[in-house]
Amino acid sequence: MFPSKSAIISGGGRFVNNYSIYLDGTTDYINVADDATLDMGTGHYTLSVWAKLIVENQQSSLIQKRVGSGQYENYGLMIADGSTSYNAGKKLVCTNLGVSGSGNRIAYKSDSDIIVDVNWHHYVAVVTFGTDIKLYIDGTLEASTEIYGSTPTWETTDNNQPLRIGESNSGFDTEGHLDEAAAWKGAALSALNVKSIYNNGVPNDLTNPSSYATDQSSSLAGYWRMEEGTGTTVADSSGNGNIGTLANNASFNFEAPR
């Protein structure tokens, strides 16, 4: 076992990160039931997840809330395999797809710059609704919006489907480890805030105001630390009660960014 590396938080306490969730790339994921706090409406939002990916050329949904295959309304952050028309030659993708199918806003990152090296990396998508989407890897801005669709507009992505971590409700199963997933509603995190929560590769407590350059802890819609270490559920540390349930063979693992 590796010794824990922990961040010191205000008041002298320590924030310890010992576990992640391992997914085998077939049917494993974390399921979070539909809730109004997870529908982003027409407001800003931010998605964040730590990932240690094993397979490079695989469609891997990191965190996504979407209706089934062939439908539109969804938001999420994923690693694409670069094989389909909308992501040809691309890898890291944030989708903000509206109900009409034409109100699509997508941010891409070139596949040549996506890191699959069996190390932990921090992926963030910041959606400033009506303006743009920004993608960050390890605290650094890497890409901004490209548009997909003939008459693109900004539309709500609200739907009645669960949010899934490690799968998209339409496949795209992740193989590897995921940890410290979070979603902020009504908040487009600044570049300084993204750098702060990356924290030089050591996750810190997103409920703690001092973890941010400018506090956004109250905007957390869901925050899944995956620190249980055993069992079949993942607590929501945001306080909104959006508990995750491990599906199929998803399991806790003593492997974490620290």
Secondary structure, DSSP 8 states (H G I E B T S, - for coil): -----EEE-TTS-EEE---EEEEESSS-EEEE---GGG--TTS-EEEEEEEEE--SSS-EEEEEEE-STT---EEEEEE--S-SGGGTTEEEEEEEE-TTSS-EEEEEEEGGG---SSS-EEEEEEEETTTEEEEEETTEEEEEEEE-SSS--------SS-EEES--SS----EEEEEEEEEEES----HHHHHHHHGGG----TTSGGGSSS--GGGEEEEE-----SSSEE--TTSS---EEEETT-EEES----
